[in-house]
Amino acid sequence: MDMSDARWRTATRSSNNGGACVEVADNLPGRVLVRDSKHRDGGTLTFAPAAWASFVDAVRVAGR
């Protein structure tokens, strides 16, 4: 899978002290990519945009 055009951003809840951080690239058509910011070459998860949106919504609800 070609990820050369992925625009990665760090999750807003990630800390700056090297803790548990994820990066997300949601600019590619038909997929959302997720990886560990500390191990960028360690693998990438791929989600359908609707599945990613459902996950994010569920996390928001759980965090209230």
N, C-alpha and C positions, 0 to 999 in steps of 0.2 A: 504494500500500500504506500503510495506516495504521500508523504507528510511535509514535503518541502514548503508548501504554502501555508502551513498551519501557523496561526498567530496565537501563541501561548500567553496566558495570563494566570497569575497566581490567585488562588481562591481568596476572597475578601476576609475570610475568617482565619487565614493562615497567619502565624506569628513570624516575626523577623529574626527569631533566635535559633533557627535551624530545627524547629519542632516539626510536627506532622503537617506537611504542606502538600497540596496537590496543585497541579496546573491543568487548565482546561483550554482547549482550542475548539471554539464553536463556529468558526468562520467557513468551514468546508461544507459543501453541499451534501446533505443526507447523512451526516455523521457528526458526532461530538467525540473528541479525543480527550482522555484523561491520563495523566502520568504523575509519578512521584517526583517532586521538584528536587529531591536530594539524589535521586537515581534516574536521571532522565533517559539513560540508555537501558534501563532495567525492564522495559516493556511499556506498552500503551494499551489501555482499554478503549474499546470503541463502542459507542452507544448510538442507537437511532435517536434523533432529536426528541421525539415524543417520549421515549423511555427516559432520557436524561431530564426532561422537564418534569416528568412525574416524580423522579427521584428527588430533584431539588425542591419541589413542592412539599413532598413528604418530610424532608429534613427541616424545612421551615416550620411546618406544623409541629413537629416533634420538639423543636427548639423553643417554642413559646412557653 
